[in-house]
Amino acid sequence: MEIKDKIIIVTGGANGIGEALSRRFAKEGAKAIVVADLAVERAKEVASEIGGIGVKMDVTIESDVARVIKETETKFGQIDLFCSNAGIAVLDKPGFSVGAATNENWQLSWNINVMAHVYAVRAALPGMIKRKKGHFLITASAAGLLTQIGSASYSATKHAAIGFSESLAIMHKDQGIGVSVLCPQAVRTNMIEGEERSC
């Protein structure tokens, strides 16, 4: 899609892929870029360097996602592109058995890697449909097409993210909604270095 003059939110925008997306959108002439992340100070640093705004968002809390979307629309106007990029990878430890990860880690992976996309769509889609225009970019992973050895929860939730994206694209294409899914292989980000809630 054409980025110039668009209003964009990027989750997980404080580092890694999200930061790179934010910087590229700025170069392409976006009207407004909201860099959303739990690491709000870093999000504000990135935003200040590209002329955007940095905000704190916990993508596992639906009301937090809805708040940032509402505040963005109030300040700038209807969102043109929502980049649902935040992600987490939990290794199958101890022992690298597919059953090794705790229930808590499985739930966290589900909340960040799947439900965050659902929350974003619930909040942003109605306005996009009303305007018959809008786009979602969902960061999944090559693991969602293949698998990630050593992280069953990552593989399963990234497959689910792609399935959700396909449903979104099929159900709402005729209403003017575009959907893209980013499926990179390993990228040198904080997630690869072992920090949580990065993509």
Secondary structure, 3 states (H helix, E strand, C coil): CCCCCCEEEEECCCCHHHHHHHHHHHHCCCCEEEEEECCHHHHHHHHHHHCCEEEECCCCCHHHHHHHHHHHHHHHCCCCEEEECCCCCCCCCCCCCCCCCCHHHHHHHHHHHHHHHHHHHHHHHHHHHHHCCEEEEEECCHHHCCCCCCCHHHHHHHHHHHHHHHHHHHHHHHHCEEEEEECCCCCCCCCCCCCCCCC
